[in-house]
């Protein structure tokens, strides 16, 4: 009879190791790319990537056909409460200082590019919405209760087994 009780207690104790489907494996790899608000657009002539970094609007402009940076262009940006010229800081990279922070949301931008004989008018949507923070896994009282009961059952099974072993040895 004691053997049956010991087996039942061991089986019950090991059943407590199931959980609610959480993944306790390795954490996901860190994001290795820029996660600043950005937008991208293209036309037959140009490709433009817009990145908002604090109070700076960066525009990366290259030719669509050759992926060559567009140098010495006149770049005007309008939208999201902005209107002005972006100055070239490197070939294909243009910078526009922003006086006030852009509020969270989706903002349409109109980008005018005049690069010598080629000009274009592009539109993009700058998404400055804040991403929702990840919810941390919290251990509630129910989870601790299950582990506590499992530990008590396992301890009880160990005691019963020790008693049985003690009686069989004649101590």
MARBA-3410 file (N, C-alpha, C, O; in Angstrom, 1 decimal):
171
0.8,-1.2,0.0,0.0,0.0,0.0,0.9,1.3,0.0,0.6,2.2,-0.7 ~ 2.0,1.2,0.8,2.8,2.4,0.9,3.5,2.6,-0.5,3.8,3.8,-0.8 ~ 3.8,1.6,-1.2,4.4,1.7,-2.5,3.4,2.5,-3.5,3.8,3.3,-4.3 ~ 2.1,2.1,-3.4,1.1,2.8,-4.2,1.0,4.2,-3.9,1.0,5.1,-4.8 ~ 1.0,4.6,-2.6,0.9,6.0,-2.2,2.2,6.7,-2.7,2.1,7.9,-3.1
3.3,6.1,-2.6,4.6,6.7,-3.0,4.5,7.0,-4.5,4.9,8.1,-5.0 ~ 4.1,6.1,-5.3,4.0,6.2,-6.7,3.0,7.3,-7.1,3.3,8.2,-7.9 ~ 1.9,7.3,-6.4,0.8,8.4,-6.7,1.4,9.8,-6.3,1.2,10.7,-7.1 ~ 2.1,9.9,-5.2,2.6,11.2,-4.8,3.7,11.6,-5.8,3.8,12.8,-6.1 ~ 4.5,10.7,-6.3,5.5,11.1,-7.3,4.9,11.5,-8.6,5.4,12.5,-9.2
3.9,10.8,-9.0,3.2,11.2,-10.3,2.6,12.6,-10.1,2.6,13.4,-11.0 ~ 1.9,12.8,-9.0,1.3,14.1,-8.8,2.3,15.2,-8.7,2.1,16.3,-9.2 ~ 3.5,15.0,-8.1,4.5,16.0,-8.0,5.0,16.3,-9.4,5.2,17.5,-9.6 ~ 5.3,15.4,-10.2,5.8,15.6,-11.5,4.8,16.3,-12.5,5.2,16.9,-13.4 ~ 3.5,16.2,-12.2,2.5,16.8,-13.0,2.5,18.3,-12.8,1.9,19.0,-13.6
3.1,18.8,-11.8,3.2,20.3,-11.5,4.1,21.0,-12.4,4.2,22.2,-12.4 ~ 4.9,20.3,-13.2,5.9,20.9,-14.1,5.3,21.5,-15.3,6.0,22.2,-16.1 ~ 4.0,21.2,-15.6,3.4,21.8,-16.8,3.2,23.3,-16.6,3.1,23.7,-15.4 ~ 3.1,24.1,-17.6,2.9,25.5,-17.4,2.0,26.1,-18.5,1.5,25.3,-19.3 ~ 1.7,27.3,-18.5,0.7,28.0,-19.3,1.2,28.3,-20.7,0.6,29.2,-21.3
2.2,27.7,-21.2,2.6,27.9,-22.6,3.6,29.0,-22.8,3.9,29.4,-24.0 ~ 4.2,29.5,-21.8,5.2,30.6,-21.9,6.4,30.0,-22.5,6.7,28.8,-22.3 ~ 7.1,30.8,-23.3,8.4,30.3,-23.9,9.5,30.7,-23.0,9.8,31.9,-22.8 ~ 10.2,29.7,-22.3,11.3,30.0,-21.4,12.6,29.7,-22.1,13.6,29.5,-21.4 ~ 12.6,29.7,-23.4,13.8,29.5,-24.2,14.7,30.7,-24.2,14.5,31.6,-23.4
15.6,30.7,-25.1,16.6,31.8,-25.2,15.8,33.1,-25.6,14.8,33.0,-26.4 ~ 16.2,34.2,-25.1,15.5,35.5,-25.5,15.8,35.8,-26.9,16.8,35.4,-27.5 ~ 14.8,36.6,-27.5,15.0,36.9,-29.0,16.3,37.8,-29.1,16.6,38.5,-28.2 ~ 16.9,37.7,-30.3,18.1,38.5,-30.5,17.7,40.0,-30.5,16.6,40.4,-30.9 ~ 18.7,40.8,-30.1,18.5,42.2,-30.1,18.3,42.8,-31.5,18.9,42.2,-32.4
17.5,43.8,-31.6,17.3,44.4,-32.9,18.5,45.1,-33.3,19.0,46.0,-32.6 ~ 19.0,44.8,-34.5,20.3,45.4,-34.9,20.1,46.5,-35.9,21.1,46.9,-36.6 ~ 18.9,47.0,-36.1,18.7,48.0,-37.1,18.1,49.2,-36.4,17.7,49.2,-35.2 ~ 18.2,50.4,-37.1,17.7,51.6,-36.5,16.2,51.5,-36.3,15.5,51.1,-37.2 ~ 15.7,51.8,-35.1,14.2,51.7,-34.9,13.6,53.1,-34.7,12.5,53.2,-34.2
14.3,54.1,-35.2,13.8,55.5,-35.2,12.6,55.6,-36.2,12.5,54.8,-37.1 ~ 11.7,56.5,-36.0,10.6,56.6,-37.0,11.2,56.9,-38.3,12.1,57.7,-38.5 ~ 10.6,56.3,-39.3,11.1,56.5,-40.7,10.0,56.3,-41.7,8.9,55.9,-41.4 ~ 10.4,56.6,-43.0,9.5,56.5,-44.1,10.3,56.3,-45.3,11.5,56.6,-45.4 ~ 9.8,55.6,-46.3,10.5,55.4,-47.6,9.5,55.6,-48.7,8.3,55.3,-48.6
10.1,56.1,-49.8,9.3,56.3,-51.0,10.2,56.2,-52.2,11.4,56.3,-52.1 ~ 9.6,56.0,-53.4,10.4,55.9,-54.6,9.6,56.4,-55.8,8.4,56.4,-55.8 ~ 10.3,56.8,-56.8,9.7,57.2,-58.1,10.6,56.6,-59.2,11.5,55.8,-58.9 ~ 10.3,56.9,-60.5,11.1,56.5,-61.5,12.6,57.0,-61.5,13.5,56.4,-62.0 ~ 12.7,58.2,-60.8,14.0,58.9,-60.8,14.8,58.7,-59.5,16.0,58.5,-59.5
14.1,58.7,-58.3,14.7,58.7,-57.0,14.1,57.7,-56.1,13.0,57.3,-56.2 ~ 15.0,57.3,-55.1,14.6,56.6,-53.9,14.9,57.5,-52.7,16.0,58.0,-52.6 ~ 14.0,57.6,-51.8,14.2,58.4,-50.6,13.8,57.6,-49.3,12.8,57.0,-49.3 ~ 14.7,57.7,-48.4,14.4,57.2,-47.0,14.5,58.4,-46.1,15.5,59.1,-46.1 ~ 13.5,58.5,-45.3,13.4,59.6,-44.3,13.5,59.0,-42.9,12.8,58.1,-42.6
14.4,59.6,-42.1,14.5,59.1,-40.7,14.4,60.3,-39.8,15.1,61.3,-40.0 ~ 13.6,60.2,-38.7,13.5,61.2,-37.7,14.4,60.8,-36.5,14.1,59.8,-35.9 ~ 15.4,61.6,-36.2,16.3,61.3,-35.1,16.3,62.5,-34.2,17.0,63.5,-34.4 ~ 15.5,62.5,-33.2,15.3,63.6,-32.2,14.7,64.8,-32.9,13.6,64.7,-33.4 ~ 15.5,65.9,-33.0,14.9,67.1,-33.7,15.6,67.3,-35.0,15.9,68.4,-35.5
16.0,66.1,-35.7,16.6,66.2,-37.0,15.9,65.3,-37.9,15.6,64.1,-37.6 ~ 15.6,65.8,-39.1,15.0,64.9,-40.2,16.1,64.7,-41.2,16.5,65.6,-41.9 ~ 16.5,63.4,-41.3,17.5,63.0,-42.2,16.8,62.4,-43.5,15.9,61.6,-43.4 ~ 17.3,62.8,-44.6,16.8,62.2,-45.9,18.0,61.6,-46.7,19.0,62.3,-46.9 ~ 17.8,60.4,-47.0,18.8,59.6,-47.8,18.3,59.5,-49.2,17.2,58.8,-49.4
18.9,60.1,-50.2,18.4,60.2,-51.5,19.4,59.5,-52.5,20.5,59.9,-52.5 ~ 18.9,58.6,-53.3,19.7,58.1,-54.4,18.9,57.9,-55.7,17.7,58.0,-55.7 ~ 19.6,57.7,-56.7,19.0,57.5,-58.0,18.4,56.1,-58.1,19.0,55.1,-57.6 ~ 17.2,56.0,-58.6,16.4,54.7,-58.6,17.1,53.7,-59.5,17.3,52.5,-59.1 ~ 17.6,54.1,-60.6,18.2,53.1,-61.6,19.6,52.6,-61.2,19.9,51.4,-61.4
20.4,53.5,-60.6,21.8,53.1,-60.3,22.1,53.0,-58.8,23.2,52.5,-58.5 ~ 21.2,53.4,-58.0,21.5,53.5,-56.5,22.6,54.4,-56.2,23.3,54.3,-55.1 ~ 22.9,55.3,-57.0,24.0,56.3,-56.8,23.4,57.5,-56.0,22.3,57.9,-56.2 ~ 24.2,57.9,-54.9,23.7,59.0,-54.1,23.5,60.3,-54.9,24.3,60.6,-55.8 ~ 22.5,61.0,-54.6,22.1,62.2,-55.4,22.8,63.4,-54.6,22.4,63.7,-53.5
23.8,64.0,-55.2,24.6,65.1,-54.6,24.1,66.4,-55.2,23.6,66.5,-56.3 ~ 24.3,67.5,-54.4,24.0,68.9,-54.9,22.6,69.1,-55.4,22.4,69.8,-56.3 ~ 21.7,68.5,-54.7,20.2,68.7,-55.0,19.6,69.7,-54.1,20.1,70.0,-53.0 ~ 18.5,70.3,-54.6,17.7,71.1,-53.7,16.5,70.3,-53.2,15.8,69.8,-54.0 ~ 16.5,70.1,-51.9,15.4,69.2,-51.3,14.6,70.0,-50.4,15.0,70.7,-49.5
13.3,70.0,-50.7,12.3,70.7,-49.9,11.3,69.7,-49.3,10.8,68.8,-50.0 ~ 11.1,69.9,-48.0,10.2,69.0,-47.3,9.0,69.8,-46.7,9.2,70.9,-46.2 ~ 7.8,69.2,-46.9,6.6,69.9,-46.4,5.6,68.8,-45.8,5.5,67.8,-46.4 ~ 5.1,69.1,-44.7,4.1,68.2,-44.0,4.5,68.0,-42.6,5.6,68.3,-42.2 ~ 3.6,67.5,-41.8,3.8,67.2,-40.3,4.2,68.5,-39.6,4.9,68.4,-38.6
3.7,69.6,-40.1,4.0,70.9,-39.4,5.4,71.4,-39.8,5.9,72.4,-39.2 ~ 6.0,70.8,-40.8,7.3,71.2,-41.3,7.2,71.9,-42.7,6.3,71.5,-43.5 ~ 8.1,72.8,-43.0,8.2,73.3,-44.3,9.6,74.0,-44.4,9.9,75.0,-43.6 ~ 10.4,73.5,-45.3,11.7,74.1,-45.4,12.6,73.3,-46.3,12.3,72.2,-46.8 ~ 13.9,73.8,-46.4,14.9,73.2,-47.2,15.8,72.3,-46.3,16.1,72.6,-45.2
16.2,71.2,-46.9,17.1,70.3,-46.2,18.5,70.5,-46.8,18.6,70.5,-48.0 ~ 19.5,70.7,-46.0,20.8,70.9,-46.5,21.6,69.6,-46.6,21.4,68.7,-45.8 ~ 22.5,69.6,-47.6,23.3,68.4,-47.8,24.5,68.3,-46.8,25.2,69.3,-46.6 ~ 24.6,67.2,-46.1,25.7,67.0,-45.2,26.7,66.0,-45.7,27.8,65.9,-45.2 ~ 26.3,65.2,-46.7,27.2,64.2,-47.3,26.5,63.9,-48.7,25.3,64.1,-48.8
27.2,63.4,-49.6,26.6,63.0,-50.9,25.4,62.1,-50.7,25.6,61.0,-50.2 ~ 24.2,62.5,-51.1,23.0,61.7,-50.9,22.4,61.8,-49.6,21.3,61.2,-49.4 ~ 22.9,62.5,-48.6,22.4,62.7,-47.3,22.1,64.1,-47.0,22.9,65.0,-47.1 ~ 20.8,64.4,-46.6,20.3,65.7,-46.4,19.7,65.8,-45.0,19.1,64.9,-44.5 ~ 19.9,67.0,-44.4,19.5,67.2,-43.0,18.6,68.4,-42.9,18.9,69.5,-43.5
17.5,68.3,-42.2,16.6,69.4,-41.9,16.4,69.5,-40.4,15.9,68.5,-39.8 ~ 16.8,70.6,-39.8,16.6,70.8,-38.3,15.1,71.1,-38.1,14.4,71.8,-38.9 ~ 14.6,70.5,-37.0,13.2,70.7,-36.6,13.1,71.5,-35.3,13.8,71.2,-34.4 ~ 12.3,72.6,-35.3,12.2,73.4,-34.2,11.4,72.7,-33.0,11.9,72.8,-31.9 ~ 10.3,72.1,-33.3,9.5,71.4,-32.3,9.4,70.0,-32.6,9.4,69.5,-33.8
9.1,69.2,-31.6,9.0,67.7,-31.8,7.7,67.4,-32.5,6.7,68.1,-32.4 ~ 7.8,66.4,-33.4,6.6,66.0,-34.1,5.8,65.1,-33.3,6.3,64.1,-32.7 ~ 4.5,65.4,-33.1,3.6,64.5,-32.3,3.5,63.1,-32.8,3.7,62.8,-34.0 ~ 3.1,62.2,-31.9,3.0,60.8,-32.4,1.8,60.7,-33.4,0.8,61.3,-33.2 ~ 2.0,59.8,-34.4,1.0,59.6,-35.4,1.6,59.4,-36.7,2.8,59.2,-36.9
0.7,59.3,-37.7,1.2,59.1,-39.1,1.0,60.5,-39.8,0.0,61.1,-39.9 ~ 2.2,60.9,-40.4,2.2,62.3,-40.9,2.6,62.2,-42.4,3.7,61.7,-42.7 ~ 1.7,62.7,-43.3,2.1,62.7,-44.7,3.2,63.8,-45.0,3.1,64.9,-44.5 ~ 4.2,63.4,-45.8,5.2,64.4,-46.2,5.3,64.5,-47.7,5.0,63.5,-48.4 ~ 5.5,65.7,-48.2,5.8,65.9,-49.6,7.2,66.3,-49.7,7.7,67.3,-49.1
8.0,65.6,-50.6,9.4,65.9,-50.7,9.6,66.3,-52.2,9.4,65.5,-53.1 ~ 10.2,67.5,-52.3,10.5,68.0,-53.7,12.0,67.9,-53.9,12.7,68.5,-53.1 ~ 12.4,67.3,-55.0,13.8,67.1,-55.2,14.1,67.7,-56.6,13.5,67.4,-57.6 ~ 15.1,68.6,-56.6,15.6,69.2,-57.9,17.1,69.0,-58.0,17.9,69.6,-57.3 ~ 17.4,68.0,-58.9,18.8,67.6,-59.0,19.3,67.9,-60.4,19.5,67.0,-61.2
19.5,69.2,-60.7,20.0,69.6,-62.0,18.9,69.4,-63.1,17.9,70.1,-63.0 ~ 19.1,68.5,-64.0,18.1,68.3,-65.1,17.0,67.4,-64.6,15.9,67.3,-65.3 ~ 17.1,66.8,-63.5,16.0,65.9,-63.0,15.4,66.4,-61.8,16.1,66.9,-60.9 ~ 14.1,66.4,-61.8,13.3,66.9,-60.6,12.2,65.9,-60.4,11.7,65.2,-61.3 ~ 11.7,65.9,-59.2,10.6,65.0,-58.8,9.9,65.5,-57.6,10.5,66.2,-56.8
8.6,65.1,-57.4,7.8,65.3,-56.3,7.4,64.0,-55.7,6.6,63.3,-56.4 ~ 7.8,63.7,-54.5,7.4,62.4,-53.9,6.6,62.6,-52.6,6.7,63.7,-52.0 ~ 5.8,61.6,-52.3,5.1,61.7,-51.0,5.4,60.4,-50.2,5.6,59.3,-50.8 ~ 5.5,60.6,-48.9,5.8,59.5,-48.0,4.9,59.7,-46.7,4.5,60.9,-46.5 ~ 4.8,58.7,-45.9,4.1,58.8,-44.6,5.1,58.5,-43.5,5.6,57.4,-43.4
5.4,59.5,-42.7,6.3,59.3,-41.6,5.4,58.8,-40.4,4.5,59.5,-39.9 ~ 5.8,57.7,-39.9,5.0,57.1,-38.8,5.8,57.3,-37.5,6.8,56.7,-37.3 ~ 5.3,58.2,-36.6,6.0,58.5,-35.4,5.2,57.9,-34.2,5.4,58.3,-33.0 ~ 4.3,56.9,-34.5,3.6,56.3,-33.4,4.6,55.5,-32.5,5.5,54.9,-33.0 ~ 4.3,55.6,-31.2,5.1,54.9,-30.3,4.8,53.4,-30.3,3.6,53.1,-30.2
5.8,52.5,-30.4,5.5,51.1,-30.3,5.1,50.8,-28.9,5.7,51.4,-27.9 ~ 4.3,49.8,-28.7,3.9,49.4,-27.4,5.0,48.6,-26.7,5.6,47.8,-27.3 ~ 5.3,49.0,-25.4,6.3,48.3,-24.7,6.0,46.8,-24.5,4.8,46.5,-24.3 ~ 6.9,46.0,-24.5,6.7,44.5,-24.2,6.3,44.3,-22.8,6.8,45.0,-21.9 ~ 5.3,43.5,-22.6,4.8,43.2,-21.2,5.7,42.1,-20.6,6.0,41.1,-21.2
6.3,42.5,-19.5,7.2,41.5,-18.8,6.3,40.4,-18.2,5.2,40.6,-17.7 ~ 6.9,39.2,-18.2,6.3,38.0,-17.6,6.3,38.1,-16.1,7.4,38.2,-15.5 ~ 5.1,38.2,-15.5,5.0,38.3,-14.1,4.6,36.9,-13.5,3.8,36.2,-14.0 ~ 5.2,36.6,-12.4,4.8,35.4,-11.7,3.8,35.7,-10.6,4.0,36.4,-9.7 ~ 2.6,35.2,-10.8,1.5,35.4,-9.9,1.5,34.4,-8.7,2.2,33.5,-8.7
0.6,34.7,-7.8,0.5,33.8,-6.6,0.1,32.4,-7.0,0.5,31.5,-6.3 ~ -0.7,32.2,-8.0,-1.2,30.9,-8.4,0.0,30.0,-8.8,0.0,28.8,-8.5 ~ 0.9,30.6,-9.6,2.1,29.9,-10.0,2.9,29.4,-8.8,3.4,28.3,-8.8 ~ 3.1,30.3,-7.9,3.9,30.0,-6.7,3.2,28.9,-5.9,3.9,28.0,-5.3 ~ 1.9,29.0,-5.8,1.1,28.0,-5.1,1.3,26.6,-5.7,1.5,25.6,-4.9
1.2,26.5,-7.0,1.4,25.2,-7.7,2.8,24.6,-7.4,3.0,23.4,-7.0 ~ 3.8,25.5,-7.4,5.2,25.0,-7.2,5.3,24.6,-5.7,6.0,23.6,-5.4 ~ 4.7,25.3,-4.8,4.8,25.0,-3.4,4.1,23.6,-3.1,4.7,22.8,-2.3 ~ 2.9,23.4,-3.7,2.2,22.1,-3.5,3.1,21.0,-4.1,3.2,19.9,-3.5 ~ 3.6,21.2,-5.2,4.5,20.2,-5.8,5.7,19.9,-5.0,6.0,18.7,-4.8
6.3,20.9,-4.4,7.4,20.6,-3.5,7.0,19.9,-2.3,7.7,19.0,-1.8 ~ 5.9,20.2,-1.7,5.4,19.4,-0.5,5.1,18.0,-0.9,5.4,17.1,-0.1 ~ 4.5,17.7,-2.0,4.2,16.4,-2.4,5.5,15.6,-2.7,5.6,14.4,-2.3 ~ 6.4,16.2,-3.3,7.7,15.6,-3.5,8.4,15.3,-2.2,9.0,14.2,-2.1 ~ 8.4,16.2,-1.3,9.0,16.0,0.0,8.3,14.8,0.8,8.9,14.0,1.4
7.0,14.8,0.7,6.2,13.7,1.3,6.5,12.4,0.7,6.7,11.4,1.4 ~ 6.7,12.3,-0.6,7.0,11.0,-1.3,8.4,10.6,-0.9,8.7,9.4,-0.7 ~ 9.4,11.6,-0.7,10.7,11.2,-0.3,10.7,10.7,1.1,11.4,9.7,1.4 ~ 9.9,11.3,2.0,9.8,10.8,3.4,9.3,9.4,3.4,9.8,8.6,4.2 ~ 8.2,9.2,2.7,7.6,7.8,2.7,8.6,6.8,2.2,8.7,5.7,2.7
9.3,7.2,1.1,10.3,6.2,0.6,11.4,6.0,1.6,11.9,4.9,1.7 ~ 11.9,7.0,2.3,12.9,6.9,3.3,12.4,6.0,4.4,13.2,5.1,4.9 ~ 11.2,6.1,4.9,10.6,5.3,5.9,10.6,3.8,5.5,11.0,2.9,6.2 ~ 10.1,3.6,4.3,10.0,2.3,3.8,11.4,1.6,3.7,11.6,0.5,4.1 ~ 12.4,2.4,3.2,13.7,1.9,3.1,14.3,1.6,4.5,15.0,0.6,4.7
14.0,2.4,5.5,14.5,2.3,6.9,13.9,1.0,7.5,14.6,0.2,8.1 ~ 12.6,0.8,7.3,11.9,-0.4,7.8,12.5,-1.7,7.2,12.6,-2.7,7.8 ~ 12.7,-1.7,5.9,13.2,-2.9,5.2,14.7,-3.2,5.7,15.0,-4.4,5.6 ~ 15.4,-2.2,6.1,16.8,-2.5,6.6,16.8,-2.9,8.1,17.8,-3.4,8.6 ~ 15.7,-2.6,8.7,15.5,-3.0,10.1,16.2,-2.1,11.1,16.7,-2.5,12.1
16.2,-0.8,10.8,16.8,0.2,11.7,15.9,0.6,12.8,16.2,1.4,13.6
END
